[in-house]
Amino acid sequence: MHAIEIEQLTRVYGSVRAVDGVSFHVEPGEIFGFMGHNGAGKTTTLRMLLGLTRPTSGGARVLGHDVVHESLAVRRQCGFLPASYALPAHMTARQFLHYVAAMFDLDAGVAETRIQSLLQLFGLEAAADRKLGGFSTGMTQKVGLAQALVNEPRLLLLDEPTSGLDPLGRHELLEHLRRLSSEHGVTVLFSSHILSDIETLCRRVAALHQGRLVAFGPVEALKSEHRSANMDELYLSLARRAA
């Protein structure tokens, strides 16, 4: 069974086809790259996979569940880091993670153990009782990833997770994701317009351009097919052909 299976997924807003007949699949345990320019349709696709936006046509299954009819079951087994979100400035990191754990109805003892482990994993122990309003971008992203892992998800959906991070912060986040995949078997859908991060992290990718799928397959095979030295060259080539 695929971790994610998408078939002709489409979302239309008025005259705009934000996502236009997209089909691809993600294997269990892999870190899969979902690439495209800002506005290509990546975020809309992620929202449909989580049942937050209803497809106009087509469909998708996540961890064996239909995203329209079983969206609650999907969200219970997934972690999500949106591209833009505001952490509650008045809460501490520890309070916020307990709030998220309560949303998943976790036992208090289980939540405490899991949150302490996540604070340690992301190097947030010293800042755990500081207000989130004073956190840097890098620390905010770490808290965001920690909240996405509170429910021990089988699948992690990340929307532009390295945007705004400095080189060290980006490196640390990518290393965290590698460990989650290799040591814990977590499947990661890594959505980004920063193509160098996708090339560093992912073996297979799907590329969107203006809502349409323009490529799907192994990174190295796609670069070879399109005679591209790197992912930026590859995407430019794909976009020109799709124009």
N, C-alpha and C positions, 0 to 999 in steps of 0.2 A: 504493500500500500504506500502510495506517495504521501509525504507530509502535507504537500499542497498540490492540488490538481485544479487547474483553471481551464475552462473550455468556452471559447467565444465570448468572454466576459465583456460586457458593454455597459457604459453609463452615458446617457444623453441628458444634457441640460439645455432645453430649448433647441436652438440650432447648433449647439456645440456638442460634438462627440468627444467627451473628455477621455473616455477609454473606448476603443473601437475594435471589438472582436479579438481580444487578446487570449492566447492559449499558451500555457507552458506548465511545467511541473517541477517540484522541488523534492529531492530525495531526503529521507530521514537522516539526521545527523550532519548534513552538509551546511556550509556557510555559502549561501547563494546570493550572487550579486544582482541587484535590480537597478539598472542604470538608465539615466536620461537627464535631459536638461530640466531646469525648473519649469513647471507647467506641462511636463510631458504626459502626466497622468499617473505618476507613481503613487502619490498620496491617495488619490481616489481609489486606486486598486487596493491599497492596504486597507482602507476604510470598508471596502466591500468584503474583503477577506474576514474582517472582524465583525461583520454584520452591522456596522454603523451607518453604512449607506447601502441602499437596496439596488441591485443591478437592474438596468432597463431590460436587458436580455442576457442570455448565456448564463453560466453558473460556475460555481467553484465548491470544492470540498477541502476542508482543512482538518487534518488528523482524522479523516474518515467521516466528518460531519458536514452536512450541507450548510452553507453560510447563511442562507435565507431562513430555513426552517429550524435550524439547530444552532442559532448564533450564540445562545447562552452557553451551551456546551463547548463551543469554540473558544469563547473568551475565558472560560474557566481554566483552559489548558494552555493559554497563550500569555505571553508578556508583550507589552507594547510601549515603545518609546516614541512619542510623536515628534514631528519636526519642530513645532513651536508650542510651548506650553508654559504656564506660569506656576511655579511652586508657591505654596502659601508662605508668604514672607514672615508671618508671625509665628510659624511653627519651627521647631528644631528638626533636624534630619531624623532623629530617633522618633519623635512624635509623628512625623509624616509617614514613616515606614510602618508604624503601628496602625495608623489610620488606614493605610492601604491594606494591611493584613486583616483588619476588621471587615473591610469590604469583601474579602474572600472568606469571611467567617472562620478564620483560623483560630484554633485553640490558643489561649493566651500564652501558655508555656511553650508551645511549638513556635508561635510568632516571636517570642523573646529570643529563643535560641537561634532561629533563622535570621532575625534582624541583626543580632550581634555578629553572626558569621558574615553577613553581607557588609556590615560596617568595616569589619576586619579585611575582607576580600578587597574592598575598594580604598583602603587606607583612610577611612573616614572616622575612625574611633576618636581621635583627638577633637574633631569638629562635630561630633554627634549631637552635642547639646547646645550648639550654637544656632541662632536663628537663620533660616534659609535665606532671608533677605540680604545677608552679607556675604553669600557664597560667590566665588568666582565662576566663570563659565565652565571651566573644567570640573570643578567640584559639583556644580549643578548637574552636569551630564552624568557624573558618577552616581549621584542620588537618583537621577532619572533611570539609570540602568538598574540600580539596586531595587527600585520600586517595581520594575518590570520583572524582577526575579523573585519577588517575595512569595509568590504562589508556586515556586519551583516549576515553571512552565516547560512543556515539551518543545514549544516553538516560540521563538523570539522574533518579533517584527520591529525593525528599527528604521525610522524615517529620518534620514540625514543626521546620523548620530555623531559624526565628527565635525559638522559645520560649526565654525566659531572656535574650535579648539586650536591651541598652538601645537607645534610639531611633537613636543613631548607628550602632551595630553592625548593627541591622536594615536601615537605609538602605544601608550599604556592601554587605551580603550581597545585597540585592535588585538593586543596581547590577551586582554581579558576575554574577548570573544573567542579567540583560538582555544583557550583553556576550557571555556564552557562547552565548545564543540568536541574537543578531543578527550577531555576528562569526564564530562557529564553527559555527552551524547545529545546536547541541545541542538535543535535545528535552528538556523539563523537565516532570516530573509533580510539582507543588508541593502537598503534602498539609499542611493546617494547619487549626486551629480559630481562628486569628487572621485574621478575615475581612477586616480592613482591608488586610492584606498581600496577600491574594488579589485584592482589588479593585484595588490599585495595580499588580499585576504581570500579571494574567491577563486575556485576552479571553474565554475560554470556561471553563466550570466544570462539574463534576459534584458534586452534593450528596447526602450520605448522612445518613439519620436512622434510628437503631436498625437498622442493617444494610441498609436498603432505599434504593434510589435515589429521591430525591424531586424532583430537577431535573437537567437536562442541557441546556446550550446557551450562547449568548453572554450575558455578564454584563448588558449593557445591555438586551437583550430580556427577560431574566428579571426585572430590576428594574422594567421598564415593565409587564410582564404582571401582576406582583403588587403594583404601585403602591408600591414600596419606594424610599426615598431612598438607602439604602446596603445593604451586604451583611448587616449585622447584622439590619436590618429584614426583608430578604429571607429569611434563614434562619429567623427566628422565624415568619414567615408560612408558610413551607414546613412547618416542624415542627408548627404548629397544624393545618394541613390533613391532615397524615399521622397525627395522633394518633387 
